[in-house]
Every structure is written in C-alpha cells, then in structure tokens.
C-alpha cells in the first residue's frame, strides 16, 4: 500500500515536471518566434534605409553629371566631389549586411556630401546668372547702337560728351584704399587660418559738385580663383544698367568733405580663405571709385 502511494506521488511529480517543461518549451518557442520576427523587422528596416541611401547617392551622381561651368577650377572641385559620391555609392551597393552604426555613418556622409553639392549649385547659379546678365547687356548694347545710328550722330555725340563731363565732375574717389585680413583681436594678418574679417579702408574724396546725403557704398571681393565672396545671391546693386552681386556694403552720410570709411567682410562663419591674391573693388553712385589687392598666405 505504501509502495503504491509512493509510486503515485512520483508519477504526480513527474507529470508536474513534464507540464512545467512543456510550458517552458512553449514560452521559449514564443520568445524565439518574437525575437526572430523582431530581427527580421530590424533587417528589413536597415535594408529600406540602405536602399534609400543608394537612391539618394544615385540622384546626387546624376545631379553632378548635369553641373557645368566655364570655370576650370570649379569644374575640378565638382569632379572630385562627384568621385566621392560615386565611391560611397559603390561601397553601399557592395555592403551585404548593414548594422545600425554603418547606416548611421553612411547617412552622415550623405548629408555632408549633399551640403557640398548645394554649395556648388549656388556657385554655378551665380555664375550662370552673371553670364545671362552679360548676354542681355550685350544684346541691349547692340540694340542701342542700332537706334543711335538712325539718329543725328553729331548731336548724340555732343549730348554724351556733356553728360560724361557732368558725371565725371561729380564722381568720387576712394583715396588711400587698402584691404587686409584681421584676426579676432583686430590685428592685421595675412594668414588664412587667422583671418576672421577682411577690412577695407579708404577716404571718400572731397567734391563740391557731388550729390550730398546718404550714399550706399558697395565692395566686391574676388578670390584668387575669380569667384566672388558673397553672403547671399540677393545681395546685388545696379551698375551700368546691370544688377551685379556684392560682398559687403555700408551707407554713409556725405556732405562734400573728405570722409573716412571702413567696411568689413565677416569670415567667422565661412570656410577658411584660400591662399593667393584677392582683388577688391569699391563702387558708389554707379562708379567704380577704387581698386586694390591684398595677399592671403
């Protein structure tokens, strides 16, 4: 009788163990199923992001193929940037299994390359805009020339001479024009890695025939590679029936006497200045009143 009770107890305990093991097996199976499902979802998400990066890089390569300019230096920089994009695209295409860290790094690189491409697009748009303006000016000059020929040339020449004399008599000059790089302490420096501002200094000449009152003075700073330093493509002024971009400007009150003027280009938020000779032109009242150069090393 006691043996039967012991056997029954053992059987009962074994059944409980079997049930517990079965439950654990089910739980483990369920956990494995959900873990596998989660892993599949993660892999799917990474593949979607990888495909997105590939598509964006492909679009960037296509965009670079459409970028054209007459500036050889800019074309060289554009080709180098395009090569970087193409190399990154090849690397992404050849990637078999992507991790979150890799995808994150690729996304950062894509954002950087996109910013570089946008900068080149802005520069090319600026150059193309100027070319269109020059073409329009050429067309306008030809049209004016044709109209002038139909008029009395002698009277027209006399009129132009009188207008030129009046304009030249009222033209101002930028005396003692200088341009130099300055560091954060306001000291002159030619070193490109130290320049935070470019300072343009001159004195407006005395001229009793010039118009008095507020005068807008514009400065154009041209880099050694002939590109213009500009803050915005909307920064333009009228010059000889054209609207041309400027680097910096200042409004002064002119009363006919000599007037010292300082104008600054702020380079703190810009890339490091390239080495070489920079050309500075100063304009006011529709005239180029002075030109100078300075060196950056």
C-alpha positions as CSV (number, residue, x, y, z in Angstrom):
1,X,0.0,0.0,0.0
2,X,2.8,2.4,0.9
3,X,4.6,1.5,-2.3
4,X,1.6,2.3,-4.3
5,X,1.3,5.7,-2.6
6,X,5.0,6.5,-3.2
7,X,4.7,5.5,-6.9
8,X,1.6,7.7,-7.3
9,X,3.4,10.6,-5.7
10,X,6.4,10.1,-8.0
11,X,4.1,9.9,-11.1
12,X,2.4,13.0,-10.0
13,X,5.6,14.9,-9.5
14,X,6.9,13.6,-12.9
15,X,3.7,14.8,-14.5
16,X,4.1,18.2,-13.0
17,X,7.7,18.4,-14.2
18,X,6.6,17.4,-17.7
19,X,3.9,20.1,-17.7
20,X,6.4,22.7,-16.4
21,X,8.9,21.7,-19.1
22,X,6.2,21.8,-21.7
23,X,5.2,25.3,-20.6
24,X,8.8,26.4,-20.6
25,X,9.2,25.0,-24.1
26,X,6.2,26.8,-25.3
27,X,7.4,30.1,-23.7
28,X,10.8,29.7,-25.2
29,X,9.3,28.9,-28.6
30,X,7.1,32.0,-28.4
31,X,10.1,34.2,-27.3
32,X,12.2,32.7,-30.1
33,X,9.4,33.5,-32.6
34,X,9.0,37.1,-31.5
35,X,12.8,37.6,-31.3
36,X,13.1,36.2,-34.8
37,X,10.3,38.4,-36.0
38,X,11.9,41.5,-34.4
39,X,15.2,40.6,-36.0
40,X,13.6,40.3,-39.4
41,X,11.9,43.7,-38.9
42,X,15.2,45.2,-38.0
43,X,16.9,43.7,-41.0
44,X,14.1,44.9,-43.2
45,X,14.3,48.5,-41.8
46,X,18.1,48.5,-42.3
47,X,17.6,47.3,-45.9
48,X,15.0,50.0,-46.5
49,X,17.4,52.7,-45.2
50,X,20.2,51.2,-47.2
51,X,18.1,51.4,-50.4
52,X,17.1,55.0,-49.5
53,X,20.8,55.9,-49.2
54,X,21.6,54.2,-52.5
55,X,18.8,56.0,-54.3
56,X,19.9,59.4,-52.9
57,X,23.5,58.8,-53.8
58,X,22.4,57.8,-57.4
59,X,20.4,61.1,-57.6
60,X,23.4,63.0,-56.5
61,X,25.6,61.4,-59.1
62,X,23.1,62.3,-61.8
63,X,22.9,65.8,-60.5
64,X,26.7,66.2,-60.6
65,X,26.6,65.0,-64.2
66,X,24.4,67.9,-65.1
67,X,26.6,70.5,-63.4
68,X,28.6,72.5,-65.9
69,X,30.5,75.8,-65.7
70,X,33.2,77.6,-67.7
71,X,35.3,77.9,-64.5
72,X,38.1,75.2,-64.8
73,X,38.9,75.4,-61.0
74,X,35.3,74.9,-60.0
75,X,34.9,72.0,-62.5
76,X,37.9,70.3,-60.9
77,X,36.3,70.6,-57.4
78,X,33.0,69.4,-58.8
79,X,34.6,66.3,-60.3
80,X,36.4,65.4,-57.1
81,X,33.1,65.7,-55.1
82,X,31.3,63.6,-57.7
83,X,34.0,60.9,-57.4
84,X,33.5,60.8,-53.6
85,X,29.8,60.3,-54.1
86,X,30.3,57.6,-56.7
87,X,32.8,55.8,-54.4
88,X,30.4,55.9,-51.5
89,X,27.6,54.6,-53.7
90,X,29.8,51.7,-54.8
91,X,30.6,50.9,-51.1
92,X,27.0,50.9,-50.1
93,X,26.0,48.7,-53.1
94,X,28.6,46.1,-52.1
95,X,27.6,46.1,-48.5
96,X,25.9,42.7,-47.7
97,X,24.8,43.0,-44.1
98,X,24.3,46.5,-42.7
99,X,24.4,47.5,-39.0
100,X,22.8,50.5,-37.4
101,X,26.2,52.1,-36.9
102,X,27.1,51.6,-40.5
103,X,23.8,53.0,-41.8
104,X,24.1,56.0,-39.4
105,X,27.7,56.7,-40.7
106,X,26.5,56.5,-44.3
107,X,23.6,58.8,-43.6
108,X,26.0,61.4,-42.0
109,X,28.3,61.1,-45.1
110,X,25.3,61.6,-47.4
111,X,24.2,64.7,-45.5
112,X,27.7,66.1,-45.8
113,X,28.0,65.4,-49.5
114,X,24.6,66.9,-50.1
115,X,25.6,70.1,-48.4
116,X,28.8,70.3,-50.6
117,X,26.7,69.8,-53.7
118,X,24.3,72.5,-52.8
119,X,27.2,74.9,-52.3
120,X,28.4,74.1,-55.9
121,X,24.9,74.6,-57.2
122,X,24.7,78.0,-55.6
123,X,28.1,79.0,-57.1
124,X,27.1,77.8,-60.6
125,X,23.8,79.5,-60.4
126,X,25.6,82.7,-59.5
127,X,28.0,82.3,-62.5
128,X,25.1,81.4,-64.9
129,X,23.1,84.4,-63.7
130,X,26.0,86.7,-64.4
131,X,26.5,85.2,-67.9
132,X,22.8,85.7,-68.6
133,X,23.1,89.3,-67.5
134,X,26.2,89.9,-69.7
135,X,24.4,88.3,-72.6
136,X,21.4,90.6,-72.0
137,X,23.7,93.6,-71.7
138,X,25.4,92.7,-75.0
139,X,22.0,92.4,-76.7
140,X,20.9,95.7,-75.2
141,X,24.1,97.5,-76.3
142,X,23.7,96.2,-79.9
143,X,20.1,97.4,-79.9
144,X,21.0,100.8,-78.6
145,X,23.8,101.1,-81.1
146,X,21.4,100.4,-83.9
147,X,19.0,103.0,-82.6
148,X,21.8,105.6,-82.2
149,X,22.9,105.1,-85.9
150,X,19.4,106.2,-87.0
151,X,19.7,109.5,-85.2
152,X,21.8,112.5,-85.8
153,X,25.2,111.2,-84.8
154,X,26.8,114.6,-84.2
155,X,24.0,115.8,-81.8
156,X,24.1,112.5,-80.0
157,X,27.8,112.6,-79.5
158,X,27.7,116.1,-78.2
159,X,25.0,115.1,-75.7
160,X,27.0,112.2,-74.5
161,X,30.1,114.3,-74.0
162,X,28.1,116.8,-71.9
163,X,26.7,114.0,-69.8
164,X,30.1,112.5,-69.3
165,X,31.6,115.8,-68.2
166,X,28.8,116.3,-65.6
167,X,29.1,112.7,-64.3
168,X,32.9,112.8,-64.1
169,X,32.9,116.1,-62.3
170,X,30.6,114.6,-59.7
171,X,32.5,111.3,-59.4
172,X,34.1,110.5,-56.0
173,X,37.4,108.7,-55.4
174,X,38.4,106.1,-52.8
175,X,41.6,107.7,-51.5
176,X,44.3,105.6,-49.8
177,X,42.3,102.4,-50.5
178,X,43.6,99.4,-48.6
179,X,42.4,95.9,-47.8
180,X,43.8,93.5,-45.2
181,X,42.8,90.5,-43.2
182,X,42.4,90.9,-39.4
183,X,42.3,88.4,-36.6
184,X,39.9,88.1,-33.6
185,X,42.0,90.8,-31.8
186,X,41.6,93.3,-34.6
187,X,45.2,92.9,-35.7
188,X,46.3,92.8,-39.3
189,X,47.3,89.3,-40.5
190,X,47.8,87.7,-43.9
191,X,47.4,84.1,-42.5
192,X,44.4,82.4,-43.9
193,X,43.8,80.4,-40.7
194,X,43.8,83.5,-38.6
195,X,41.6,85.9,-40.7
196,X,38.2,86.4,-39.2
197,X,37.4,89.6,-41.1
198,X,38.6,91.5,-44.1
199,X,38.9,95.2,-43.5
200,X,38.5,97.7,-46.4
201,X,39.6,101.2,-45.5
202,X,39.6,104.4,-47.6
203,X,38.7,108.1,-47.6
204,X,35.9,109.4,-49.8
205,X,37.4,112.4,-51.7
206,X,36.2,116.0,-51.4
207,X,33.9,117.0,-54.2
208,X,31.6,120.1,-54.0
209,X,29.7,119.0,-57.2
210,X,28.8,115.6,-55.9
211,X,25.4,114.9,-54.6
212,X,25.2,115.1,-50.9
213,X,23.3,112.9,-48.4
214,X,23.1,109.2,-47.9
215,X,25.3,107.1,-50.2
216,X,25.4,103.3,-50.5
217,X,29.0,102.1,-50.9
218,X,29.5,98.5,-52.2
219,X,32.5,96.3,-52.0
220,X,33.3,93.3,-54.3
221,X,36.0,90.9,-53.0
222,X,37.2,88.5,-55.7
223,X,39.1,85.3,-54.7
224,X,42.3,84.2,-56.5
225,X,40.2,81.7,-58.5
226,X,38.0,84.6,-59.7
227,X,35.0,83.6,-57.6
228,X,33.3,86.4,-55.6
229,X,32.8,86.3,-51.9
230,X,29.1,86.7,-51.3
231,X,26.7,86.2,-48.3
232,X,23.5,85.9,-50.4
233,X,22.6,85.8,-54.0
234,X,20.1,88.5,-53.3
235,X,22.9,91.0,-52.4
236,X,23.1,92.9,-55.7
237,X,23.4,96.6,-56.8
238,X,22.9,98.5,-60.0
239,X,26.0,99.1,-62.1
240,X,25.9,100.2,-65.8
241,X,22.3,99.0,-66.3
242,X,23.2,95.7,-64.6
243,X,22.5,94.2,-61.2
244,X,25.7,92.7,-60.0
245,X,26.5,90.9,-56.7
246,X,28.5,92.5,-53.9
247,X,30.4,91.2,-50.9
248,X,29.6,93.9,-48.4
249,X,28.1,97.3,-48.2
250,X,27.7,100.4,-46.0
251,X,25.6,103.5,-46.1
252,X,27.3,106.8,-45.1
253,X,26.3,110.4,-44.9
254,X,28.3,112.5,-47.4
255,X,28.4,116.3,-47.1
256,X,31.0,117.1,-49.8
257,X,34.1,116.9,-47.5
258,X,36.6,114.1,-47.1
259,X,35.0,111.2,-45.2
260,X,36.9,108.2,-43.7
261,X,35.1,104.8,-44.3
262,X,35.7,101.3,-43.1
263,X,33.8,98.3,-44.5
264,X,34.2,94.7,-43.2
265,X,33.7,91.3,-44.6
266,X,32.9,88.8,-41.8
267,X,34.5,85.5,-42.4
268,X,33.8,83.8,-39.0
269,X,31.0,81.6,-40.4
270,X,32.8,81.0,-43.7
271,X,35.3,78.3,-44.8
272,X,39.0,79.1,-44.4
273,X,40.1,81.7,-47.0
274,X,42.2,80.2,-49.9
275,X,45.7,81.4,-50.4
276,X,46.6,83.9,-53.1
277,X,45.9,87.4,-54.3
278,X,42.4,88.9,-53.7
279,X,41.1,91.8,-55.7
280,X,38.8,94.5,-54.0
281,X,36.6,96.9,-56.0
282,X,34.7,99.8,-54.4
283,X,31.5,101.3,-56.0
284,X,29.2,104.1,-55.3
285,X,26.9,106.3,-57.3
286,X,27.2,103.9,-60.3
287,X,31.0,104.3,-60.5
288,X,33.9,102.0,-59.6
289,X,35.8,104.5,-57.4
290,X,38.8,102.4,-56.4
291,X,40.5,99.0,-56.8
292,X,43.2,97.3,-54.7
293,X,44.6,93.9,-53.9
294,X,45.8,92.0,-50.8
295,X,47.5,88.7,-50.1
296,X,46.4,85.7,-48.1
297,X,49.1,83.1,-47.2
